[in-house]
Amino acid sequence: SLLIEDLEQMLGKGFFRTHRSFLVSLSYVERYDRTSAYMKGGDVAMISKYRLRAFDEIYRKYRNEHNE
């Protein structure tokens, strides 16, 4: 069976693992704060404090590349 690690590898650059049990599509993130990513449609994904800096950098880069 597939593990979240497998999905993370298969999906690639447009996705980020914000927490051990959350894999988010960067295109669906509307906003985020120190603890959560708020998605289009109302879903909320937790952001691990250990992954926050990397998420911030990757999400900013993604937005710049996609002119969002």
mmCIF file as gemmi writes it, N, C-alpha and C atoms, coordinates in Angstrom:
data_model
loop_
_atom_site.group_PDB
_atom_site.id
_atom_site.type_symbol
_atom_site.label_atom_id
_atom_site.label_alt_id
_atom_site.label_comp_id
_atom_site.label_asym_id
_atom_site.label_entity_id
_atom_site.label_seq_id
_atom_site.pdbx_PDB_ins_code
_atom_site.Cartn_x
_atom_site.Cartn_y
_atom_site.Cartn_z
_atom_site.occupancy
_atom_site.B_iso_or_equiv
_atom_site.pdbx_formal_charge
_atom_site.auth_seq_id
_atom_site.auth_asym_id
_atom_site.pdbx_PDB_model_num
ATOM 1 N N . SER Axp A 1 ? 0.837 -1.191 0 1 0 ? 1 A 1
ATOM 2 C CA . SER Axp A 1 ? 0 0 0 1 0 ? 1 A 1
ATOM 3 C C . SER Axp A 1 ? 0.882 1.253 0 1 0 ? 1 A 1
ATOM 4 N N . LEU Axp A 2 ? 0.344 2.336 -0.516 1 0 ? 2 A 1
ATOM 5 C CA . LEU Axp A 2 ? 1.088 3.587 -0.598 1 0 ? 2 A 1
ATOM 6 C C . LEU Axp A 2 ? 1.194 4.258 0.764 1 0 ? 2 A 1
ATOM 7 N N . LEU Axp A 3 ? 2.335 4.79 1.026 1 0 ? 3 A 1
ATOM 8 C CA . LEU Axp A 3 ? 2.562 5.594 2.222 1 0 ? 3 A 1
ATOM 9 C C . LEU Axp A 3 ? 2.599 7.061 1.819 1 0 ? 3 A 1
ATOM 10 N N . ILE Axp A 4 ? 2.445 7.954 2.781 1 0 ? 4 A 1
ATOM 11 C CA . ILE Axp A 4 ? 2.475 9.379 2.47 1 0 ? 4 A 1
ATOM 12 C C . ILE Axp A 4 ? 3.831 9.766 1.857 1 0 ? 4 A 1
ATOM 13 N N . GLU Axp A 5 ? 4.891 9.08 2.265 1 0 ? 5 A 1
ATOM 14 C CA . GLU Axp A 5 ? 6.211 9.34 1.688 1 0 ? 5 A 1
ATOM 15 C C . GLU Axp A 5 ? 6.223 9.008 0.194 1 0 ? 5 A 1
ATOM 16 N N . ASP Axp A 6 ? 5.53 7.932 -0.171 1 0 ? 6 A 1
ATOM 17 C CA . ASP Axp A 6 ? 5.451 7.547 -1.581 1 0 ? 6 A 1
ATOM 18 C C . ASP Axp A 6 ? 4.682 8.598 -2.388 1 0 ? 6 A 1
ATOM 19 N N . LEU Axp A 7 ? 3.57 9.054 -1.843 1 0 ? 7 A 1
ATOM 20 C CA . LEU Axp A 7 ? 2.781 10.086 -2.524 1 0 ? 7 A 1
ATOM 21 C C . LEU Axp A 7 ? 3.588 11.363 -2.681 1 0 ? 7 A 1
ATOM 22 N N . GLU Axp A 8 ? 4.31 11.73 -1.637 1 0 ? 8 A 1
ATOM 23 C CA . GLU Axp A 8 ? 5.134 12.935 -1.674 1 0 ? 8 A 1
ATOM 24 C C . GLU Axp A 8 ? 6.13 12.862 -2.833 1 0 ? 8 A 1
ATOM 25 N N . GLN Axp A 9 ? 6.763 11.725 -3.017 1 0 ? 9 A 1
ATOM 26 C CA . GLN Axp A 9 ? 7.713 11.542 -4.115 1 0 ? 9 A 1
ATOM 27 C C . GLN Axp A 9 ? 7.004 11.544 -5.467 1 0 ? 9 A 1
ATOM 28 N N . MET Axp A 10 ? 5.882 10.895 -5.568 1 0 ? 10 A 1
ATOM 29 C CA . MET Axp A 10 ? 5.155 10.793 -6.834 1 0 ? 10 A 1
ATOM 30 C C . MET Axp A 10 ? 4.598 12.14 -7.296 1 0 ? 10 A 1
ATOM 31 N N . LEU Axp A 11 ? 4.113 12.935 -6.366 1 0 ? 11 A 1
ATOM 32 C CA . LEU Axp A 11 ? 3.448 14.185 -6.721 1 0 ? 11 A 1
ATOM 33 C C . LEU Axp A 11 ? 4.418 15.311 -7.064 1 0 ? 11 A 1
ATOM 34 N N . GLY Axp A 12 ? 5.577 15.342 -6.438 1 0 ? 12 A 1
ATOM 35 C CA . GLY Axp A 12 ? 6.613 16.289 -6.827 1 0 ? 12 A 1
ATOM 36 C C . GLY Axp A 12 ? 6.464 17.701 -6.306 1 0 ? 12 A 1
ATOM 37 N N . LYS Axp A 13 ? 6.959 18.664 -7.111 1 0 ? 13 A 1
ATOM 38 C CA . LYS Axp A 13 ? 7.166 20.038 -6.668 1 0 ? 13 A 1
ATOM 39 C C . LYS Axp A 13 ? 5.922 20.828 -6.301 1 0 ? 13 A 1
ATOM 40 N N . GLY Axp A 14 ? 4.785 20.509 -6.83 1 0 ? 14 A 1
ATOM 41 C CA . GLY Axp A 14 ? 3.584 21.292 -6.545 1 0 ? 14 A 1
ATOM 42 C C . GLY Axp A 14 ? 2.927 20.962 -5.218 1 0 ? 14 A 1
ATOM 43 N N . PHE Axp A 15 ? 3.548 20.048 -4.479 1 0 ? 15 A 1
ATOM 44 C CA . PHE Axp A 15 ? 3.001 19.608 -3.199 1 0 ? 15 A 1
ATOM 45 C C . PHE Axp A 15 ? 4.064 19.737 -2.116 1 0 ? 15 A 1
ATOM 46 N N . PHE Axp A 16 ? 3.606 19.914 -0.874 1 0 ? 16 A 1
ATOM 47 C CA . PHE Axp A 16 ? 4.539 20.017 0.246 1 0 ? 16 A 1
ATOM 48 C C . PHE Axp A 16 ? 3.949 19.293 1.444 1 0 ? 16 A 1
ATOM 49 N N . ARG Axp A 17 ? 4.791 18.574 2.132 1 0 ? 17 A 1
ATOM 50 C CA . ARG Axp A 17 ? 4.372 17.873 3.348 1 0 ? 17 A 1
ATOM 51 C C . ARG Axp A 17 ? 4.554 18.808 4.531 1 0 ? 17 A 1
ATOM 52 N N . THR Axp A 18 ? 3.442 19.345 5.017 1 0 ? 18 A 1
ATOM 53 C CA . THR Axp A 18 ? 3.491 20.344 6.088 1 0 ? 18 A 1
ATOM 54 C C . THR Axp A 18 ? 3.589 19.723 7.476 1 0 ? 18 A 1
ATOM 55 N N . HIS Axp A 19 ? 3.24 18.451 7.557 1 0 ? 19 A 1
ATOM 56 C CA . HIS Axp A 19 ? 3.202 17.745 8.835 1 0 ? 19 A 1
ATOM 57 C C . HIS Axp A 19 ? 3.28 16.268 8.5 1 0 ? 19 A 1
ATOM 58 N N . ARG Axp A 20 ? 3.556 15.424 9.454 1 0 ? 20 A 1
ATOM 59 C CA . ARG Axp A 20 ? 3.704 13.996 9.141 1 0 ? 20 A 1
ATOM 60 C C . ARG Axp A 20 ? 2.467 13.395 8.496 1 0 ? 20 A 1
ATOM 61 N N . SER Axp A 21 ? 1.307 13.998 8.724 1 0 ? 21 A 1
ATOM 62 C CA . SER Axp A 21 ? 0.075 13.434 8.158 1 0 ? 21 A 1
ATOM 63 C C . SER Axp A 21 ? -0.632 14.376 7.186 1 0 ? 21 A 1
ATOM 64 N N . PHE Axp A 22 ? 0.042 15.426 6.715 1 0 ? 22 A 1
ATOM 65 C CA . PHE Axp A 22 ? -0.571 16.368 5.782 1 0 ? 22 A 1
ATOM 66 C C . PHE Axp A 22 ? 0.349 16.615 4.593 1 0 ? 22 A 1
ATOM 67 N N . LEU Axp A 23 ? -0.215 16.428 3.401 1 0 ? 23 A 1
ATOM 68 C CA . LEU Axp A 23 ? 0.467 16.713 2.149 1 0 ? 23 A 1
ATOM 69 C C . LEU Axp A 23 ? -0.444 17.667 1.39 1 0 ? 23 A 1
ATOM 70 N N . VAL Axp A 24 ? 0.021 18.893 1.146 1 0 ? 24 A 1
ATOM 71 C CA . VAL Axp A 24 ? -0.867 19.903 0.556 1 0 ? 24 A 1
ATOM 72 C C . VAL Axp A 24 ? -0.435 20.276 -0.853 1 0 ? 24 A 1
ATOM 73 N N . SER Axp A 25 ? -1.421 20.602 -1.665 1 0 ? 25 A 1
ATOM 74 C CA . SER Axp A 25 ? -1.181 21.152 -2.992 1 0 ? 25 A 1
ATOM 75 C C . SER Axp A 25 ? -0.937 22.647 -2.813 1 0 ? 25 A 1
ATOM 76 N N . LEU Axp A 26 ? 0.231 23.108 -3.245 1 0 ? 26 A 1
ATOM 77 C CA . LEU Axp A 26 ? 0.563 24.524 -3.08 1 0 ? 26 A 1
ATOM 78 C C . LEU Axp A 26 ? -0.408 25.426 -3.821 1 0 ? 26 A 1
ATOM 79 N N . SER Axp A 27 ? -1.008 24.931 -4.894 1 0 ? 27 A 1
ATOM 80 C CA . SER Axp A 27 ? -1.951 25.744 -5.669 1 0 ? 27 A 1
ATOM 81 C C . SER Axp A 27 ? -3.268 25.969 -4.926 1 0 ? 27 A 1
ATOM 82 N N . TYR Axp A 28 ? -3.532 25.2 -3.881 1 0 ? 28 A 1
ATOM 83 C CA . TYR Axp A 28 ? -4.778 25.342 -3.133 1 0 ? 28 A 1
ATOM 84 C C . TYR Axp A 28 ? -4.614 26.116 -1.825 1 0 ? 28 A 1
ATOM 85 N N . VAL Axp A 29 ? -3.394 26.502 -1.497 1 0 ? 29 A 1
ATOM 86 C CA . VAL Axp A 29 ? -3.173 27.271 -0.266 1 0 ? 29 A 1
ATOM 87 C C . VAL Axp A 29 ? -3.632 28.708 -0.493 1 0 ? 29 A 1
ATOM 88 N N . GLU Axp A 30 ? -4.534 29.191 0.358 1 0 ? 30 A 1
ATOM 89 C CA . GLU Axp A 30 ? -4.974 30.585 0.282 1 0 ? 30 A 1
ATOM 90 C C . GLU Axp A 30 ? -4.137 31.469 1.189 1 0 ? 30 A 1
ATOM 91 N N . ARG Axp A 31 ? -3.814 30.944 2.361 1 0 ? 31 A 1
ATOM 92 C CA . ARG Axp A 31 ? -2.989 31.684 3.324 1 0 ? 31 A 1
ATOM 93 C C . ARG Axp A 31 ? -2.481 30.693 4.352 1 0 ? 31 A 1
ATOM 94 N N . TYR Axp A 32 ? -1.548 31.154 5.156 1 0 ? 32 A 1
ATOM 95 C CA . TYR Axp A 32 ? -1.032 30.291 6.223 1 0 ? 32 A 1
ATOM 96 C C . TYR Axp A 32 ? -0.496 31.151 7.349 1 0 ? 32 A 1
ATOM 97 N N . ASP Axp A 33 ? -0.376 30.523 8.503 1 0 ? 33 A 1
ATOM 98 C CA . ASP Axp A 33 ? 0.235 31.188 9.65 1 0 ? 33 A 1
ATOM 99 C C . ASP Axp A 33 ? 1.245 30.209 10.254 1 0 ? 33 A 1
ATOM 100 N N . ARG Axp A 34 ? 1.655 30.436 11.473 1 0 ? 34 A 1
ATOM 101 C CA . ARG Axp A 34 ? 2.706 29.61 12.074 1 0 ? 34 A 1
ATOM 102 C C . ARG Axp A 34 ? 2.288 28.173 12.342 1 0 ? 34 A 1
ATOM 103 N N . THR Axp A 35 ? 0.994 27.901 12.356 1 0 ? 35 A 1
ATOM 104 C CA . THR Axp A 35 ? 0.542 26.558 12.716 1 0 ? 35 A 1
ATOM 105 C C . THR Axp A 35 ? -0.297 25.855 11.663 1 0 ? 35 A 1
ATOM 106 N N . SER Axp A 36 ? -0.857 26.607 10.698 1 0 ? 36 A 1
ATOM 107 C CA . SER Axp A 36 ? -1.816 26.009 9.766 1 0 ? 36 A 1
ATOM 108 C C . SER Axp A 36 ? -1.741 26.621 8.373 1 0 ? 36 A 1
ATOM 109 N N . ALA Axp A 37 ? -2.076 25.789 7.376 1 0 ? 37 A 1
ATOM 110 C CA . ALA Axp A 37 ? -2.275 26.255 6.009 1 0 ? 37 A 1
ATOM 111 C C . ALA Axp A 37 ? -3.773 26.181 5.739 1 0 ? 37 A 1
ATOM 112 N N . TYR Axp A 38 ? -4.335 27.281 5.261 1 0 ? 38 A 1
ATOM 113 C CA . TYR Axp A 38 ? -5.77 27.376 5.001 1 0 ? 38 A 1
ATOM 114 C C . TYR Axp A 38 ? -5.985 27.226 3.497 1 0 ? 38 A 1
ATOM 115 N N . MET Axp A 39 ? -6.765 26.225 3.139 1 0 ? 39 A 1
ATOM 116 C CA . MET Axp A 39 ? -6.913 25.843 1.748 1 0 ? 39 A 1
ATOM 117 C C . MET Axp A 39 ? -8.197 26.391 1.141 1 0 ? 39 A 1
ATOM 118 N N . LYS Axp A 40 ? -8.188 26.549 -0.196 1 0 ? 40 A 1
ATOM 119 C CA . LYS Axp A 40 ? -9.417 26.875 -0.912 1 0 ? 40 A 1
ATOM 120 C C . LYS Axp A 40 ? -10.424 25.779 -0.601 1 0 ? 40 A 1
ATOM 121 N N . GLY Axp A 41 ? -11.644 26.147 -0.32 1 0 ? 41 A 1
ATOM 122 C CA . GLY Axp A 41 ? -12.657 25.169 0.023 1 0 ? 41 A 1
ATOM 123 C C . GLY Axp A 41 ? -12.835 24.991 1.514 1 0 ? 41 A 1
ATOM 124 N N . GLY Axp A 42 ? -11.937 25.594 2.312 1 0 ? 42 A 1
ATOM 125 C CA . GLY Axp A 42 ? -12.117 25.581 3.753 1 0 ? 42 A 1
ATOM 126 C C . GLY Axp A 42 ? -11.327 24.571 4.554 1 0 ? 42 A 1
ATOM 127 N N . ASP Axp A 43 ? -10.628 23.652 3.897 1 0 ? 43 A 1
ATOM 128 C CA . ASP Axp A 43 ? -9.828 22.697 4.657 1 0 ? 43 A 1
ATOM 129 C C . ASP Axp A 43 ? -8.631 23.39 5.302 1 0 ? 43 A 1
ATOM 130 N N . VAL Axp A 44 ? -8.183 22.827 6.408 1 0 ? 44 A 1
ATOM 131 C CA . VAL Axp A 44 ? -7.036 23.367 7.131 1 0 ? 44 A 1
ATOM 132 C C . VAL Axp A 44 ? -6.045 22.234 7.372 1 0 ? 44 A 1
ATOM 133 N N . ALA Axp A 45 ? -4.776 22.488 7.044 1 0 ? 45 A 1
ATOM 134 C CA . ALA Axp A 45 ? -3.722 21.504 7.271 1 0 ? 45 A 1
ATOM 135 C C . ALA Axp A 45 ? -2.749 22.04 8.311 1 0 ? 45 A 1
ATOM 136 N N . MET Axp A 46 ? -2.407 21.202 9.259 1 0 ? 46 A 1
ATOM 137 C CA . MET Axp A 46 ? -1.439 21.607 10.273 1 0 ? 46 A 1
ATOM 138 C C . MET Axp A 46 ? -0.062 21.778 9.645 1 0 ? 46 A 1
ATOM 139 N N . ILE Axp A 47 ? 0.719 22.721 10.182 1 0 ? 47 A 1
ATOM 140 C CA . ILE Axp A 47 ? 2.115 22.891 9.77 1 0 ? 47 A 1
ATOM 141 C C . ILE Axp A 47 ? 2.981 22.622 10.998 1 0 ? 47 A 1
ATOM 142 N N . SER Axp A 48 ? 3.881 21.674 10.871 1 0 ? 48 A 1
ATOM 143 C CA . SER Axp A 48 ? 4.802 21.363 11.948 1 0 ? 48 A 1
ATOM 144 C C . SER Axp A 48 ? 5.77 22.525 12.153 1 0 ? 48 A 1
ATOM 145 N N . LYS Axp A 49 ? 6.09 22.818 13.389 1 0 ? 49 A 1
ATOM 146 C CA . LYS Axp A 49 ? 7.051 23.897 13.642 1 0 ? 49 A 1
ATOM 147 C C . LYS Axp A 49 ? 8.409 23.583 13.019 1 0 ? 49 A 1
ATOM 148 N N . TYR Axp A 50 ? 8.692 22.307 12.818 1 0 ? 50 A 1
ATOM 149 C CA . TYR Axp A 50 ? 9.958 21.902 12.217 1 0 ? 50 A 1
ATOM 150 C C . TYR Axp A 50 ? 9.954 22.053 10.694 1 0 ? 50 A 1
ATOM 151 N N . ARG Axp A 51 ? 8.774 22.196 10.11 1 0 ? 51 A 1
ATOM 152 C CA . ARG Axp A 51 ? 8.662 22.328 8.651 1 0 ? 51 A 1
ATOM 153 C C . ARG Axp A 51 ? 8.245 23.727 8.211 1 0 ? 51 A 1
ATOM 154 N N . LEU Axp A 52 ? 7.981 24.616 9.169 1 0 ? 52 A 1
ATOM 155 C CA . LEU Axp A 52 ? 7.458 25.944 8.849 1 0 ? 52 A 1
ATOM 156 C C . LEU Axp A 52 ? 8.422 26.755 7.988 1 0 ? 52 A 1
ATOM 157 N N . ARG Axp A 53 ? 9.682 26.806 8.331 1 0 ? 53 A 1
ATOM 158 C CA . ARG Axp A 53 ? 10.64 27.612 7.565 1 0 ? 53 A 1
ATOM 159 C C . ARG Axp A 53 ? 10.744 27.104 6.124 1 0 ? 53 A 1
ATOM 160 N N . ALA Axp A 54 ? 10.851 25.797 5.944 1 0 ? 54 A 1
ATOM 161 C CA . ALA Axp A 54 ? 10.937 25.23 4.596 1 0 ? 54 A 1
ATOM 162 C C . ALA Axp A 54 ? 9.649 25.495 3.824 1 0 ? 54 A 1
ATOM 163 N N . PHE Axp A 55 ? 8.493 25.345 4.48 1 0 ? 55 A 1
ATOM 164 C CA . PHE Axp A 55 ? 7.224 25.619 3.808 1 0 ? 55 A 1
ATOM 165 C C . PHE Axp A 55 ? 7.161 27.069 3.365 1 0 ? 55 A 1
ATOM 166 N N . ASP Axp A 56 ? 7.539 27.974 4.232 1 0 ? 56 A 1
ATOM 167 C CA . ASP Axp A 56 ? 7.521 29.407 3.908 1 0 ? 56 A 1
ATOM 168 C C . ASP Axp A 56 ? 8.367 29.681 2.666 1 0 ? 56 A 1
ATOM 169 N N . GLU Axp A 57 ? 9.573 29.151 2.63 1 0 ? 57 A 1
ATOM 170 C CA . GLU Axp A 57 ? 10.468 29.373 1.492 1 0 ? 57 A 1
ATOM 171 C C . GLU Axp A 57 ? 9.902 28.769 0.213 1 0 ? 57 A 1
ATOM 172 N N . ILE Axp A 58 ? 9.45 27.545 0.277 1 0 ? 58 A 1
ATOM 173 C CA . ILE Axp A 58 ? 8.945 26.863 -0.919 1 0 ? 58 A 1
ATOM 174 C C . ILE Axp A 58 ? 7.641 27.488 -1.407 1 0 ? 58 A 1
ATOM 175 N N . TYR Axp A 59 ? 6.776 27.862 -0.485 1 0 ? 59 A 1
ATOM 176 C CA . TYR Axp A 59 ? 5.512 28.468 -0.898 1 0 ? 59 A 1
ATOM 177 C C . TYR Axp A 59 ? 5.741 29.84 -1.536 1 0 ? 59 A 1
ATOM 178 N N . ARG Axp A 60 ? 6.636 30.639 -0.969 1 0 ? 60 A 1
ATOM 179 C CA . ARG Axp A 60 ? 6.942 31.95 -1.565 1 0 ? 60 A 1
ATOM 180 C C . ARG Axp A 60 ? 7.525 31.781 -2.964 1 0 ? 60 A 1
ATOM 181 N N . LYS Axp A 61 ? 8.422 30.825 -3.118 1 0 ? 61 A 1
ATOM 182 C CA . LYS Axp A 61 ? 9.014 30.555 -4.428 1 0 ? 61 A 1
ATOM 183 C C . LYS Axp A 61 ? 7.933 30.098 -5.416 1 0 ? 61 A 1
ATOM 184 N N . TYR Axp A 62 ? 7.054 29.215 -4.982 1 0 ? 62 A 1
ATOM 185 C CA . TYR Axp A 62 ? 5.959 28.73 -5.819 1 0 ? 62 A 1
ATOM 186 C C . TYR Axp A 62 ? 5.081 29.889 -6.28 1 0 ? 62 A 1
ATOM 187 N N . ARG Axp A 63 ? 4.715 30.764 -5.352 1 0 ? 63 A 1
ATOM 188 C CA . ARG Axp A 63 ? 3.856 31.902 -5.71 1 0 ? 63 A 1
ATOM 189 C C . ARG Axp A 63 ? 4.546 32.83 -6.688 1 0 ? 63 A 1
ATOM 190 N N . ASN Axp A 64 ? 5.831 33.075 -6.498 1 0 ? 64 A 1
ATOM 191 C CA . ASN Axp A 64 ? 6.57 33.941 -7.423 1 0 ? 64 A 1
ATOM 192 C C . ASN Axp A 64 ? 6.62 33.328 -8.817 1 0 ? 64 A 1
ATOM 193 N N . GLU Axp A 65 ? 6.842 32.024 -8.882 1 0 ? 65 A 1
ATOM 194 C CA . GLU Axp A 65 ? 6.924 31.336 -10.179 1 0 ? 65 A 1
ATOM 195 C C . GLU Axp A 65 ? 5.584 31.289 -10.891 1 0 ? 65 A 1
ATOM 196 N N . HIS Axp A 66 ? 4.503 31.293 -10.133 1 0 ? 66 A 1
ATOM 197 C CA . HIS Axp A 66 ? 3.166 31.188 -10.715 1 0 ? 66 A 1
ATOM 198 C C . HIS Axp A 66 ? 2.41 32.508 -10.682 1 0 ? 66 A 1
ATOM 199 N N . ASN Axp A 67 ? 3.109 33.586 -10.367 1 0 ? 67 A 1
ATOM 200 C CA . ASN Axp A 67 ? 2.532 34.946 -10.371 1 0 ? 67 A 1
ATOM 201 C C . ASN Axp A 67 ? 1.222 35.042 -9.619 1 0 ? 67 A 1
ATOM 202 N N . GLU Axp A 68 ? 1.202 34.439 -8.443 1 0 ? 68 A 1
ATOM 203 C CA . GLU Axp A 68 ? -0.023 34.481 -7.63 1 0 ? 68 A 1
ATOM 204 C C . GLU Axp A 68 ? 0.127 35.485 -6.523 1 0 ? 68 A 1
